[in-house]
């Protein structure tokens, strides 16, 4: 993969509706995993452990944003022909 997209509109696909649907589904799946698996573990952790878990998600989001292309000020047709 050449880059990590910031939004489903940056992925090259002739079917933009499917692309949006698929990425939305992945986002909901990730949200469900956090609520069902990770959130119940937070109260049993130490304060430092809970802070590290939450900070880890923030760092992962920052890494994805760093390696995705800069699309500010560009037209949609330039980004996803």
N, CA, C and O atoms as CSV, one atom per row, in Angstrom:
chain,resi,resn,atom,element,x,y,z
A,1,UNK,N,N,0.847,-1.173,0.000
A,1,UNK,CA,C,0.000,0.000,0.000
A,1,UNK,C,C,0.890,1.232,0.000
A,1,UNK,O,O,1.859,1.315,0.754
A,2,UNK,N,N,0.555,2.162,-0.834
A,2,UNK,CA,C,1.361,3.360,-1.010
A,2,UNK,C,C,1.211,4.336,0.138
A,2,UNK,O,O,2.176,5.007,0.504
A,3,UNK,N,N,0.029,4.429,0.711
A,3,UNK,CA,C,-0.223,5.382,1.784
A,3,UNK,C,C,-1.381,4.893,2.629
A,3,UNK,O,O,-2.097,3.969,2.244
A,4,UNK,N,N,-1.560,5.504,3.759
A,4,UNK,CA,C,-2.702,5.199,4.613
A,4,UNK,C,C,-3.734,6.313,4.450
A,4,UNK,O,O,-3.450,7.466,4.774
A,5,UNK,N,N,-4.913,5.988,3.959
A,5,UNK,CA,C,-5.913,7.036,3.722
A,5,UNK,C,C,-6.510,7.566,5.014
A,5,UNK,O,O,-6.651,6.827,5.989
A,6,UNK,N,N,-6.864,8.855,5.022
A,6,UNK,CA,C,-7.514,9.460,6.174
A,6,UNK,C,C,-9.015,9.245,6.139
A,6,UNK,O,O,-9.666,9.244,7.184
A,7,UNK,N,N,-9.566,9.065,4.968
A,7,UNK,CA,C,-11.005,8.879,4.847
A,7,UNK,C,C,-11.282,7.876,3.741
A,7,UNK,O,O,-10.421,7.639,2.894
A,8,UNK,N,N,-12.460,7.287,3.734
A,8,UNK,CA,C,-12.779,6.314,2.690
A,8,UNK,C,C,-12.816,6.931,1.305
A,8,UNK,O,O,-12.724,6.205,0.315
A,9,UNK,N,N,-12.948,8.245,1.201
A,9,UNK,CA,C,-12.992,8.883,-0.110
A,9,UNK,C,C,-11.631,8.897,-0.789
A,9,UNK,O,O,-11.558,9.176,-1.985
A,10,UNK,N,N,-10.549,8.607,-0.069
A,10,UNK,CA,C,-9.220,8.618,-0.653
A,10,UNK,C,C,-8.818,7.263,-1.232
A,10,UNK,O,O,-7.765,7.150,-1.860
A,11,UNK,N,N,-9.629,6.253,-1.033
A,11,UNK,CA,C,-9.301,4.934,-1.551
A,11,UNK,C,C,-9.756,4.817,-3.001
A,11,UNK,O,O,-10.901,5.148,-3.307
A,12,UNK,N,N,-8.890,4.357,-3.900
A,12,UNK,CA,C,-9.308,4.229,-5.301
A,12,UNK,C,C,-10.263,3.052,-5.467
A,12,UNK,O,O,-9.887,1.903,-5.234
A,13,UNK,N,N,-11.481,3.334,-5.864
A,13,UNK,CA,C,-12.489,2.294,-6.057
A,13,UNK,C,C,-13.585,2.872,-6.941
A,13,UNK,O,O,-14.043,3.988,-6.696
A,14,UNK,N,N,-14.010,2.147,-7.950
A,14,UNK,CA,C,-15.063,2.683,-8.818
A,14,UNK,C,C,-16.433,2.716,-8.149
A,14,UNK,O,O,-17.372,3.296,-8.694
A,15,UNK,N,N,-16.558,2.103,-6.976
A,15,UNK,CA,C,-17.845,2.065,-6.278
A,15,UNK,C,C,-17.734,2.823,-4.961
A,15,UNK,O,O,-17.518,2.197,-3.924
A,16,UNK,N,N,-17.871,4.125,-4.961
A,16,UNK,CA,C,-17.661,4.901,-3.730
A,16,UNK,C,C,-18.646,4.557,-2.621
A,16,UNK,O,O,-18.311,4.687,-1.444
A,17,UNK,N,N,-19.840,4.126,-2.966
A,17,UNK,CA,C,-20.801,3.746,-1.931
A,17,UNK,C,C,-20.344,2.530,-1.145
A,17,UNK,O,O,-20.513,2.471,0.073
A,18,UNK,N,N,-19.769,1.567,-1.839
A,18,UNK,CA,C,-19.270,0.367,-1.165
A,18,UNK,C,C,-18.065,0.694,-0.294
A,18,UNK,O,O,-17.912,0.158,0.804
A,19,UNK,N,N,-17.216,1.576,-0.796
A,19,UNK,CA,C,-16.022,1.966,-0.050
A,19,UNK,C,C,-16.423,2.633,1.267
A,19,UNK,O,O,-15.856,2.331,2.317
A,20,UNK,N,N,-17.388,3.529,1.207
A,20,UNK,CA,C,-17.847,4.215,2.405
A,20,UNK,C,C,-18.515,3.229,3.366
A,20,UNK,O,O,-18.307,3.299,4.577
A,21,UNK,N,N,-19.306,2.324,2.827
A,21,UNK,CA,C,-19.983,1.337,3.654
A,21,UNK,C,C,-18.973,0.436,4.372
A,21,UNK,O,O,-19.111,0.169,5.566
A,22,UNK,N,N,-17.970,-0.023,3.645
A,22,UNK,CA,C,-16.981,-0.921,4.236
A,22,UNK,C,C,-16.164,-0.233,5.329
A,22,UNK,O,O,-15.939,-0.813,6.390
A,23,UNK,N,N,-15.725,0.984,5.080
A,23,UNK,CA,C,-14.924,1.670,6.091
A,23,UNK,C,C,-15.771,2.032,7.304
A,23,UNK,O,O,-15.273,2.021,8.430
A,24,UNK,N,N,-17.033,2.349,7.090
A,24,UNK,CA,C,-17.921,2.627,8.217
A,24,UNK,C,C,-18.115,1.369,9.059
A,24,UNK,O,O,-18.154,1.442,10.287
A,25,UNK,N,N,-18.234,0.231,8.409
A,25,UNK,CA,C,-18.372,-1.035,9.134
A,25,UNK,C,C,-17.137,-1.367,9.955
A,25,UNK,O,O,-17.251,-1.864,11.076
A,26,UNK,N,N,-15.966,-1.099,9.410
A,26,UNK,CA,C,-14.725,-1.355,10.153
A,26,UNK,C,C,-14.650,-0.441,11.373
A,26,UNK,O,O,-14.205,-0.864,12.439
A,27,UNK,N,N,-15.083,0.805,11.221
A,27,UNK,CA,C,-15.087,1.728,12.353
A,27,UNK,C,C,-16.032,1.277,13.449
A,27,UNK,O,O,-15.704,1.368,14.632
A,28,UNK,N,N,-17.208,0.789,13.064
A,28,UNK,CA,C,-18.148,0.290,14.068
A,28,UNK,C,C,-17.612,-0.969,14.746
A,28,UNK,O,O,-17.809,-1.159,15.946
A,29,UNK,N,N,-16.947,-1.814,13.997
A,29,UNK,CA,C,-16.359,-3.017,14.581
A,29,UNK,C,C,-15.287,-2.650,15.609
A,29,UNK,O,O,-15.231,-3.245,16.685
A,30,UNK,N,N,-14.443,-1.678,15.283
A,30,UNK,CA,C,-13.416,-1.221,16.226
A,30,UNK,C,C,-14.033,-0.616,17.474
A,30,UNK,O,O,-13.549,-0.847,18.582
A,31,UNK,N,N,-15.097,0.155,17.303
A,31,UNK,CA,C,-15.786,0.724,18.460
A,31,UNK,C,C,-16.384,-0.343,19.350
A,31,UNK,O,O,-16.358,-0.220,20.575
A,32,UNK,N,N,-16.920,-1.388,18.749
A,32,UNK,CA,C,-17.478,-2.494,19.535
A,32,UNK,C,C,-16.408,-3.246,20.298
A,32,UNK,O,O,-16.632,-3.654,21.437
A,33,UNK,N,N,-15.256,-3.435,19.694
A,33,UNK,CA,C,-14.161,-4.124,20.374
A,33,UNK,C,C,-13.713,-3.318,21.591
A,33,UNK,O,O,-13.470,-3.883,22.658
A,34,UNK,N,N,-13.605,-2.009,21.433
A,34,UNK,CA,C,-13.195,-1.167,22.553
A,34,UNK,C,C,-14.196,-1.256,23.693
A,34,UNK,O,O,-13.809,-1.413,24.851
A,35,UNK,N,N,-15.490,-1.157,23.371
A,35,UNK,CA,C,-16.512,-1.163,24.420
A,35,UNK,C,C,-16.607,-2.522,25.105
A,35,UNK,O,O,-16.764,-2.581,26.324
A,36,UNK,N,N,-16.515,-3.605,24.355
A,36,UNK,CA,C,-16.722,-4.935,24.928
A,36,UNK,C,C,-15.478,-5.544,25.560
A,36,UNK,O,O,-15.590,-6.315,26.513
A,37,UNK,N,N,-14.310,-5.219,25.057
A,37,UNK,CA,C,-13.096,-5.905,25.525
A,37,UNK,C,C,-12.171,-4.981,26.316
A,37,UNK,O,O,-11.700,-5.354,27.390
A,38,UNK,N,N,-11.910,-3.800,25.806
A,38,UNK,CA,C,-10.899,-2.941,26.434
A,38,UNK,C,C,-11.471,-2.110,27.579
A,38,UNK,O,O,-10.854,-2.024,28.640
A,39,UNK,N,N,-12.637,-1.496,27.385
A,39,UNK,CA,C,-13.210,-0.630,28.424
A,39,UNK,C,C,-13.451,-1.351,29.752
A,39,UNK,O,O,-13.196,-0.752,30.797
A,40,UNK,N,N,-13.926,-2.597,29.774
A,40,UNK,CA,C,-14.097,-3.263,31.067
A,40,UNK,C,C,-12.775,-3.537,31.808
A,40,UNK,O,O,-12.776,-3.742,33.022
A,41,UNK,N,N,-11.668,-3.540,31.086
A,41,UNK,CA,C,-10.374,-3.791,31.722
A,41,UNK,C,C,-9.792,-2.545,32.394
A,41,UNK,O,O,-8.948,-2.668,33.281
A,42,UNK,N,N,-10.223,-1.364,31.991
A,42,UNK,CA,C,-9.660,-0.114,32.504
A,42,UNK,C,C,-9.816,0.018,34.025
A,42,UNK,O,O,-8.848,0.405,34.680
A,43,UNK,N,N,-10.990,-0.284,34.630
A,43,UNK,CA,C,-11.106,-0.117,36.095
A,43,UNK,C,C,-10.197,-1.037,36.907
A,43,UNK,O,O,-9.865,-0.728,38.051
A,44,UNK,N,N,-9.795,-2.161,36.325
A,44,UNK,CA,C,-8.935,-3.090,37.061
A,44,UNK,C,C,-7.451,-2.742,36.938
A,44,UNK,O,O,-6.615,-3.352,37.605
A,45,UNK,N,N,-7.127,-1.781,36.105
A,45,UNK,CA,C,-5.729,-1.394,35.893
A,45,UNK,C,C,-5.308,-0.313,36.869
A,45,UNK,O,O,-6.133,0.333,37.514
A,46,UNK,N,N,-4.019,-0.140,36.954
A,46,UNK,CA,C,-3.508,0.994,37.726
A,46,UNK,C,C,-3.747,2.268,36.919
A,46,UNK,O,O,-4.104,2.210,35.742
A,47,UNK,N,N,-3.551,3.392,37.548
A,47,UNK,CA,C,-3.743,4.656,36.846
A,47,UNK,C,C,-2.753,4.764,35.689
A,47,UNK,O,O,-3.117,5.204,34.598
A,48,UNK,N,N,-1.521,4.370,35.919
A,48,UNK,CA,C,-0.515,4.431,34.860
A,48,UNK,C,C,-0.872,3.494,33.711
A,48,UNK,O,O,-0.740,3.865,32.545
A,49,UNK,N,N,-1.318,2.294,34.030
A,49,UNK,CA,C,-1.690,1.342,32.981
A,49,UNK,C,C,-2.849,1.837,32.137
A,49,UNK,O,O,-2.829,1.711,30.913
A,50,UNK,N,N,-3.868,2.404,32.789
A,50,UNK,CA,C,-5.010,2.934,32.046
A,50,UNK,C,C,-4.577,4.097,31.162
A,50,UNK,O,O,-5.024,4.215,30.021
A,51,UNK,N,N,-3.713,4.949,31.685
A,51,UNK,CA,C,-3.233,6.080,30.894
A,51,UNK,C,C,-2.422,5.597,29.694
A,51,UNK,O,O,-2.528,6.171,28.610
A,52,UNK,N,N,-1.618,4.556,29.871
A,52,UNK,CA,C,-0.824,4.028,28.771
A,52,UNK,C,C,-1.697,3.397,27.693
A,52,UNK,O,O,-1.402,3.527,26.505
A,53,UNK,N,N,-2.771,2.715,28.093
A,53,UNK,CA,C,-3.676,2.121,27.109
A,53,UNK,C,C,-4.349,3.216,26.281
A,53,UNK,O,O,-4.379,3.145,25.052
A,54,UNK,N,N,-4.881,4.213,26.952
A,54,UNK,CA,C,-5.556,5.300,26.238
A,54,UNK,C,C,-4.557,6.069,25.380
A,54,UNK,O,O,-4.869,6.433,24.247
A,55,UNK,N,N,-3.365,6.319,25.905
A,55,UNK,CA,C,-2.341,7.030,25.133
A,55,UNK,C,C,-1.888,6.214,23.929
A,55,UNK,O,O,-1.548,6.778,22.888
A,56,UNK,N,N,-1.881,4.899,24.065
A,56,UNK,CA,C,-1.500,4.034,22.947
A,56,UNK,C,C,-2.430,4.201,21.755
A,56,UNK,O,O,-1.982,4.220,20.609
A,57,UNK,N,N,-3.735,4.322,22.029
A,57,UNK,CA,C,-4.683,4.543,20.935
A,57,UNK,C,C,-4.446,5.903,20.285
A,57,UNK,O,O,-4.551,6.034,19.066
A,58,UNK,N,N,-4.127,6.912,21.088
A,58,UNK,CA,C,-3.854,8.229,20.532
A,58,UNK,C,C,-2.584,8.224,19.678
A,58,UNK,O,O,-2.538,8.866,18.628
A,59,UNK,N,N,-1.571,7.512,20.118
A,59,UNK,CA,C,-0.326,7.421,19.349
A,59,UNK,C,C,-0.579,6.680,18.035
A,59,UNK,O,O,-0.059,7.077,16.993
A,60,UNK,N,N,-1.371,5.609,18.076
A,60,UNK,CA,C,-1.682,4.872,16.854
A,60,UNK,C,C,-2.418,5.762,15.855
A,60,UNK,O,O,-2.134,5.711,14.659
A,61,UNK,N,N,-3.351,6.569,16.328
A,61,UNK,CA,C,-4.069,7.488,15.437
A,61,UNK,C,C,-3.119,8.537,14.862
A,61,UNK,O,O,-3.246,8.912,13.696
A,62,UNK,N,N,-2.177,9.010,15.664
A,62,UNK,CA,C,-1.221,10.001,15.184
A,62,UNK,C,C,-0.305,9.411,14.115
A,62,UNK,O,O,0.032,10.095,13.148
A,63,UNK,N,N,0.099,8.165,14.271
A,63,UNK,CA,C,0.957,7.510,13.277
A,63,UNK,C,C,0.205,7.360,11.955
A,63,UNK,O,O,0.769,7.609,10.890
A,64,UNK,N,N,-1.056,6.958,12.018
A,64,UNK,CA,C,-1.852,6.840,10.792
A,64,UNK,C,C,-1.969,8.203,10.121
A,64,UNK,O,O,-1.840,8.296,8.900
A,65,UNK,N,N,-2.210,9.255,10.886
A,65,UNK,CA,C,-2.344,10.590,10.314
A,65,UNK,C,C,-1.023,11.091,9.729
A,65,UNK,O,O,-1.034,11.811,8.731
A,66,UNK,N,N,0.105,10.730,10.322
A,66,UNK,CA,C,1.403,11.188,9.820
A,66,UNK,C,C,1.726,10.609,8.458
A,66,UNK,O,O,2.321,11.290,7.623
A,67,UNK,N,N,1.342,9.355,8.217
A,67,UNK,CA,C,1.709,8.695,6.976
A,67,UNK,C,C,0.621,8.747,5.912
A,67,UNK,O,O,0.765,8.122,4.862
A,68,UNK,N,N,-0.443,9.462,6.153
A,68,UNK,CA,C,-1.468,9.620,5.131
A,68,UNK,C,C,-1.175,10.889,4.333
A,68,UNK,O,O,-0.524,11.804,4.836
A,69,UNK,N,N,-1.648,10.944,3.108
A,69,UNK,CA,C,-1.315,12.097,2.263
A,69,UNK,C,C,-2.014,13.368,2.726
A,69,UNK,O,O,-3.090,13.322,3.322
A,70,UNK,N,N,-1.385,14.497,2.441
A,70,UNK,CA,C,-1.982,15.781,2.761
A,70,UNK,C,C,-2.963,16.144,1.655
A,70,UNK,O,O,-2.565,16.302,0.501
A,71,UNK,N,N,-4.229,16.276,1.993
A,71,UNK,CA,C,-5.258,16.538,0.991
A,71,UNK,C,C,-5.897,17.908,1.160
A,71,UNK,O,O,-6.854,18.224,0.454
A,72,UNK,N,N,-5.405,18.711,2.054
A,72,UNK,CA,C,-5.999,20.034,2.283
A,72,UNK,C,C,-5.806,20.915,1.045
A,72,UNK,O,O,-4.704,21.023,0.507
A,73,UNK,N,N,-6.898,21.539,0.608
A,73,UNK,CA,C,-6.839,22.449,-0.522
A,73,UNK,C,C,-6.821,21.763,-1.878
A,73,UNK,O,O,-6.671,22.439,-2.896
A,74,UNK,N,N,-6.967,20.447,-1.926
A,74,UNK,CA,C,-6.972,19.729,-3.196
A,74,UNK,C,C,-8.390,19.306,-3.541
A,74,UNK,O,O,-9.212,19.067,-2.656
A,75,UNK,N,N,-8.664,19.216,-4.825
A,75,UNK,CA,C,-9.984,18.787,-5.264
A,75,UNK,C,C,-10.121,17.275,-5.128
A,75,UNK,O,O,-9.139,16.534,-5.162
A,76,UNK,N,N,-11.359,16.845,-4.977
A,76,UNK,CA,C,-11.647,15.415,-4.839
A,76,UNK,C,C,-11.135,14.623,-6.047
A,76,UNK,O,O,-10.650,13.503,-5.888
A,77,UNK,N,N,-11.234,15.184,-7.231
A,77,UNK,CA,C,-10.818,14.480,-8.447
A,77,UNK,C,C,-9.310,14.260,-8.478
A,77,UNK,O,O,-8.850,13.300,-9.095
A,78,UNK,N,N,-8.533,15.114,-7.835
A,78,UNK,CA,C,-7.086,14.926,-7.760
A,78,UNK,C,C,-6.732,13.784,-6.815
A,78,UNK,O,O,-5.785,13.038,-7.062
A,79,UNK,N,N,-7.483,13.651,-5.751
A,79,UNK,CA,C,-7.172,12.669,-4.719
A,79,UNK,C,C,-7.604,11.266,-5.151
A,79,UNK,O,O,-6.842,10.307,-5.034
A,80,UNK,N,N,-8.812,11.164,-5.641
A,80,UNK,CA,C,-9.371,9.869,-6.014
A,80,UNK,C,C,-9.933,9.970,-7.428
A,80,UNK,O,O,-11.121,10.237,-7.606
A,81,UNK,N,N,-9.081,9.758,-8.439
A,81,UNK,CA,C,-9.553,9.912,-9.826
A,81,UNK,C,C,-10.567,8.845,-10.225
A,81,UNK,O,O,-11.051,8.846,-11.357
